[in-house]
Amino acid sequence: MIGAEQIKINFEQFNSVLEENFEGERLEKLKTLIECLKERMMLAPASSKDWFNNAFPGGYLDHILRVNKISNQLHRLYEFHGAGELYTSEELNFVSLFCQLGKLGDWEHEYFTKNDSDWHVKNLGMVYKFNENVPAMKIYDRTIFLLQDAGIKLSHNEYMAIRNQEGLFDESNKFYFYSGQKETKLRNHLPLLIHQAIQTAQEIEFQMWNSGNKVVQQSSKPANASKADKTIRKAKAINVDNNPNFNEKTLSIIDSFFTD
């Protein structure tokens, strides 16, 4: 959980990143969109269950800022290894900042609402539930709908990255990721990069919740979660003592990747 002051700082940081990467009519339309969803953007969680990722007030924006930072770091990694830059910096930052906008709901209703069922909270860790007033849609579909409804045009690269952000977790993405010939292969690595950034951010947030680092658990861990879930929770964080192959030099290299 994060406090009110950090929520305010995150929102200011989000707007700062916006000003640095966009200009003109597109920037003005994005500002209008943000103003319409301001309160929700600041206070929404990033998921419904406490052990998922950032299931607390302010969790959405904290998650999005992490995705944006990791996306730019991954971009530099691809660049370092000679990958062609077939998308712009604006496209990279646009997708990383707005790829999960659909988690905020539609114009009238928020997507996540506080769960009023004590049983679900206590036994499943489901601290939030989905708002039935919001039409059922994939997150990326609602994201694209909100953006186009706000008059914000997407480039081909932006559309493909938002549409494929779930990678092969979404069966319908096999067409894009399993290509039998070069003509049907994705034209650049932005969709893969964004998917990697989201998954990395989610894993970091889970580990923070699991270790109690910076996150206060909203409820007790699910009593009837799967065996795999319980095994993950019991796994110890990587450190030199219980992982002799991870020496101090190796750890410092890993740490450097996640710092500016």
Backbone hydrogen bonds, N-H to C=O, Kabsch-Sander energy under -0.5 kcal/mol:
donor,donor_aa,acceptor,acceptor_aa,energy
2,I,57,P,-0.6
7,I,3,G,-2.0
8,K,4,A,-2.1
9,I,5,E,-2.2
10,N,6,Q,-2.8
11,F,7,I,-1.9
12,E,8,K,-2.1
13,Q,9,I,-2.5
14,F,10,N,-2.5
15,N,11,F,-2.2
16,S,12,E,-1.8
17,V,13,Q,-2.4
18,L,14,F,-1.9
19,E,15,N,-2.3
20,E,16,S,-1.7
21,N,17,V,-1.2
21,N,18,L,-0.6
22,F,18,L,-1.6
26,R,23,E,-0.7
27,L,23,E,-1.1
28,E,24,G,-1.9
29,K,25,E,-2.2
30,L,26,R,-2.2
31,K,27,L,-2.3
32,T,28,E,-2.0
33,L,29,K,-2.3
34,I,30,L,-2.6
35,E,31,K,-2.3
36,C,32,T,-1.8
37,L,33,L,-1.5
38,K,35,E,-0.7
41,M,37,L,-3.2
42,M,38,K,-2.1
43,L,39,E,-1.9
44,A,40,R,-2.5
46,A,54,N,-2.6
50,D,125,G,-3.0
52,F,49,K,-1.9
56,F,54,N,-1.8
58,G,43,L,-0.7
59,G,56,F,-2.6
60,Y,44,A,-2.8
62,D,58,G,-1.8
63,H,59,G,-2.2
64,I,60,Y,-2.6
65,L,61,L,-2.4
66,R,62,D,-1.4
67,V,63,H,-2.5
68,N,64,I,-2.5
69,K,65,L,-2.1
70,I,66,R,-2.7
71,S,67,V,-2.5
72,N,68,N,-1.9
73,Q,69,K,-1.8
74,L,70,I,-2.9
75,H,71,S,-2.3
76,R,72,N,-1.7
77,L,73,Q,-1.7
78,Y,74,L,-2.8
79,E,75,H,-2.5
80,F,76,R,-2.5
81,H,77,L,-1.6
82,G,79,E,-1.7
83,A,78,Y,-2.6
86,L,84,G,-1.3
92,L,88,T,-2.1
93,N,89,S,-2.4
94,F,90,E,-2.7
95,V,91,E,-2.4
96,S,92,L,-2.0
97,L,93,N,-1.8
98,F,94,F,-2.0
99,C,95,V,-1.8
101,L,98,F,-1.5
103,K,100,Q,-2.1
104,L,101,L,-2.2
105,G,102,G,-1.4
106,D,109,H,-1.5
113,T,129,K,-2.7
115,N,127,V,-2.2
118,D,116,D,-0.8
121,V,117,S,-1.9
122,K,118,D,-2.9
123,N,119,W,-2.9
124,L,120,H,-1.5
125,G,121,V,-0.8
126,M,120,H,-2.0
127,V,48,S,-0.7
127,V,125,G,-1.7
128,Y,48,S,-2.1
129,K,113,T,-2.9
131,N,111,Y,-2.6
132,E,130,F,-0.5
134,V,131,N,-1.7
142,R,138,K,-2.5
143,T,139,I,-2.3
144,I,140,Y,-2.3
145,F,141,D,-2.3
146,L,142,R,-2.7
147,L,143,T,-2.2
148,Q,144,I,-2.4
149,D,145,F,-2.5
150,A,146,L,-1.4
151,G,148,Q,-1.2
152,I,147,L,-2.6
153,K,151,G,-0.8
159,Y,155,S,-2.6
160,M,156,H,-2.4
161,A,157,N,-2.0
162,I,158,E,-2.4
163,R,159,Y,-2.9
164,N,160,M,-1.7
165,Q,162,I,-1.2
167,G,164,N,-2.1
169,F,166,E,-2.0
170,D,167,G,-1.3
171,E,169,F,-0.6
173,N,170,D,-2.2
174,K,171,E,-1.7
175,F,172,S,-0.6
176,Y,173,N,-0.9
177,F,173,N,-2.1
178,Y,174,K,-2.8
179,S,177,F,-0.8
180,G,178,Y,-0.5
184,T,181,Q,-1.2
185,K,182,K,-0.8
186,L,176,Y,-0.6
193,L,189,H,-2.8
194,I,190,L,-2.7
195,H,191,P,-2.0
196,Q,192,L,-2.6
197,A,193,L,-2.5
198,I,194,I,-2.5
199,Q,195,H,-2.4
200,T,196,Q,-2.5
201,A,197,A,-2.5
202,Q,198,I,-2.5
203,E,199,Q,-2.2
204,I,200,T,-2.5
205,E,201,A,-2.4
206,F,202,Q,-2.1
207,Q,203,E,-2.5
208,M,204,I,-2.3
209,W,205,E,-2.0
210,N,206,F,-3.1
211,S,207,Q,-2.2
212,G,208,M,-0.9
213,N,208,M,-1.2
214,K,212,G,-0.7
217,Q,215,V,-0.6
224,N,123,N,-1.1
225,A,222,P,-0.9
230,K,226,S,-2.1
231,T,227,K,-2.2
232,I,228,A,-2.2
233,R,229,D,-2.1
234,K,230,K,-1.6
235,A,231,T,-1.0
235,A,232,I,-0.6
243,N,239,N,-0.9
246,F,243,N,-2.3
247,N,245,N,-1.1
251,L,247,N,-2.3
252,S,248,E,-2.1
253,I,249,K,-1.6
254,I,250,T,-2.1
255,D,251,L,-2.7
256,S,252,S,-1.8
257,F,253,I,-1.0
257,F,254,I,-0.8
258,F,254,I,-0.7
258,F,255,D,-1.0
259,T,256,S,-1.1
